[in-house]
Amino acid sequence: MTRKNIVVSLIILLVFIMSALIVLPLDNGILFSRGVELGLDLQGGLRIVYEADLSGVTDGNKDEILQGVVKVITNRINPLGVSEPQIEKQGDDRIVVSLPGLSISDTEKDRIGRTALLEFREYKSVDGEMQWVPAAGEINGVEKILNSSYFKENTYAATDDFGRIVLVFEFNEEGAKLSEQITSRLIGQSLGIFEGDEPLLGDDGRPIAPTVESVISNRGQITGLSLNEATTLSQQLNAGRLPVPLEIIYEQTVSPSLGSNFVDLSLKAGVIGLALVMLFMILYYKVPGIVASLALLFYAVITLALYKLIPVTLTLAGIGGFILSIGMAVDANVLIFERIKEELQAGRTLGSAIEAGFDRAWSAIRDSNITTFIVCIILFWVGSAVAAGASVQGFALTLFVGVAVSMFTAITVTRTIMRLFIGSRVSAKKQLFSPYLGGEK
Amino acid sequence: MIDFIGKRFKLIAFTAILLIVFIIVLATSGLKMGIDFSSGSLLTISFDNEVAIEDLRQELSNLDYDNAVVQVTGDGDFLIRTFALEADEKASLEAALEERFGNLEELAFENVDPIIAQQTAKYAAIAVFAAAMGIMLYISWAFRKMPNPFRYGACAIIALAHDIIVVMGVYAILSIFVNLEVNLMFITGILAVLGYSVNDTVVVFDRIRENRLKSPSADFAITVNKSLVDTLTRSLNTGITTIVVIIALIVFIGSTILNFAIVMLIGVIAGTFSSIFVASPLLVIWEKNEWRRFIPWLKTKEVKA
């Protein structure tokens, strides 16, 4: 029994040390070198929920169309350089885009969800007036306008042998046919690039309108652009077009400077909350209180290690859930210690009082924590179904992990440490193990 | 030993009156809905220059944002709540404010479409209902060895209803003095309170289960009272440690989780109270079939407590 207990103690100690090495330092643990993942509200960033207009789409195709939307948005976002963008379907017709840590202009934000294609136009006389009109060709007798949907998604900006910036592109089959017809007609003239009815503007604020120098069928290149223009244009061409219009129904942007403040504050709240709970437990329960405080420390470290490993993205609400669970984590210990107190009052020895205390408290700990789990599961479900629900989800997850870990630490860790006292000199002094003994209630 | 259960009729009557007062408060002053539920935009900005909140309000009203609500945060940033702003509306609002007050920085922006607000409200209602049902079913199952296990579940749920009404009532009273809105974090707080309070109730019921199995012939009122006294220290101590961390949350973090923390603070107190003074006395009244005591004109067949 004692020997087994020593083995368990060592295992617990090992788990604690491992967890501590995973947790510290917070931004890059010694083991696994992981940082705590921070949510949008803490590291800043952008979250947008789009609703796709699927009115013209048959039921069977909806899923495929949405997958297409996700792909296009992903293409548009990749060049923004977000380390961990999340682009996901939600429900039947929604796309949730989370871009943590990103701070972008409203124009860039606008571009992510824009439906419009880039369209090529020629400058020609219509009813005696010079106008930009869509450049069209004919395929199988049908007139089609050359636009960005005919580009393969492998456009890139490069420097050619003469040191000039070039935009290299490739058309798909239909695009090649259209381009051949159009460029052979327009040699020496300009091709304007339009987004909707607006010409695409270069760095100098003037429209980008490359001159057609030769007939282009499969592949071609555009010269005369600045590096910035070429890069932006290639991204827009690669991004492809959205198959259906999108509308923003929820959006949240947070500047990184607003959130960073809260990380320090949360740490402070956590440490002070933890210290006060420990102080209370020690003052009230004496030796068991010290044991519970140790278990609580284990609890905090193991929980944080799990947050890093799972990983759980910590929002402010999630941190709230974690700190709250510190207060609730001692509940199991309080239940157990009250039982031990009763058993000691009934005249048992410390050893049997400890064992009986744990056994008797178990059903209450189990039943009461299961109800908390039920609440967590429902909160998690709501958080995933609701557009603004990221923080609710974060809270549910941290509270769930917290309560689960607390059942382990408050029971296994506390019991193991308490057993170490059995038979020791301290154990003779029962009053150290009970808040008050023999007092009439 | 303190006799809680002997005073069960007074306790329940007192609680009922308290609840009626809170319901009246809720009906008359009501709760302020945040943009999560009512839709709209929330813009957080800071100015390089010192700007007085009155001037900002005045300027917004000059710009025809008459219904805008302006608040100043602890760091001197401004929260401006308006109807749902389109991208260009936001841009022109910011430009107008910059022209009047000088350079500003947009710290945060949240925009909730009415579709989303409606859906959020629906899910919040479903969540509270589902949580209550889940808890009731679980308790009825966990206490299946007791006679009438459903009564345990039902009494726990009545205690939860008590907690929700108290939380909303106190919140409504507080929101007269401070700007407190009902948002998703409020609902999260309500559900966390449900979890906490039922946790408390289950601990008492667990003791009732144990004491009853130990001495099945004892008067149920005495069994319940003994169980309450047995678990009283635990209820108070867990309440204290939980309140300590909630206060740490309020004092050090506040901000977006302030609503949540305030709901929790009220809820933990209400939940501790309701497990002792609502759920258990009700269970005794139900088990002893003493409902007639509450209907004066049926007092003829009174059962001695």
Interface residues (C-beta under 8 A of the other chain):
Chain A: D41 V49 E51 D106 K109 D110 I248 I249 Y250 E251 Q252 T253 V254 S255 S257 L258 N261 F262 L265 S266 K268 A269 G270 I272 G273 L276 V277 F280 M281 Y284 L316 A317 I319 G320 G321 I323 L324 I326 G327 M328 V330 D331 V334 L335 E338 E342 R360 S363 A364 D367 S368 N369 I370 T371 T372 I374 V375 C376 I378 L379 W381 V382 A385 V386 A387 A388 G389 S391 V392 F395 L399 P435 K441
Chain B: M1 I2 D36 T44 D75 D77 A87 K90 A91 E105 E106 L107 A108 F109 E110 N111 V112 D113 I115 I116 Q119 T120 Y123 A124 I126 A127 A130 A131 G134 I135 Y138 I139 A142 L184 M185 I187 T188 L191 A192 L194 G195 Y196 V198 N199 D200 V202 V203 D206 R207 R209 E210 V229 D230 T231 T233 R234 N237 T238 I240 T241 T242 I243 V244 V245 I246 A248 L249 V251 F252 I253 S255 T256 I257 F260 A261 M264
